Amino acid sequence: MGYELKEVDPETDFPEIARCLFESYEDPPQKFFSVFFPIHGTGDEARREALEEAAQRLHFWHVNDPSSYWQKVVDTDSSKIVGGALWNIHKENPFAEQKHSEITWYPNDSSREYVAQALGKHVSPRARMAQRAHVDLYIIFTHPDYRRRGVGQQIMDWGKNKADEMNVEFWLDSTPYGRPLYEANDFVYVYENVNSPERENPDEKWKEMEEKIGTFTFWVMWRPVGGKYEGGKTIKPWEQ
């Protein structure tokens, strides 16, 4: 059994990518995932519709973003997609101009407002600290049946090589589950991003979102140019 890292075929792969992505973040359940990829309703039909919408949106985002680079990890025996990654390869400062994506995956009520605030809080630390060319690992996942087999490490090795080839920094936002992998790959934690949207007068839809998602935390992690960090010596460009 082996695993091969490949670039996705955007015209055929996103339905399977979406299924693997959902199954990865549902085991163990990670509530923040609903900010990006909700299932509206219950039952098999609601899930099918959510997967279809996610695949279409991932494809749309990919083909409309020049910095987007999607990879899949394939089991060479079964040809099954067992993991994947979305990279943003930024050849210049991506935060030089403000960009806003319409939140089409939530209805136009306070649940959409909740998600907009959560996404703003999610990106704000990097918008402040990563105002240079860099490699950004935006999504990474491994199917539960294939964990601890080197799938994630293949992805990380590619990203480190790409950052070193470009002579740039490497950024990502870590969940508690991913942090050991990243720390083993020369990343240091630079910011704890506690995300808890707030509204002065929350209505029922907002309260439903609070109950469904709640407070979630990401650790903003950074690998300097060349990958060698020395505490007290390595310069953090955003502090200059």
Secondary structure by P-SEA (a helix, b strand, c coil): cbbbbbbbcccccaaaaaaaaaaaaacccccccccccccccccaaaaaaaaaaaaaaaaaaaaacccbbbbbbbccccccccccbbbbbcccccccbbbbbbcccccccaaaaaaaaaaaaaaaaaaaccccbbbbbcbbbbcccccccaaaaaaaaaaaaaaaaacbbbbbbbcccaaaaaaaacccccbbbbbbbbbccccaaaaaaaaaccbbbbbbcccccccccccccccccccc
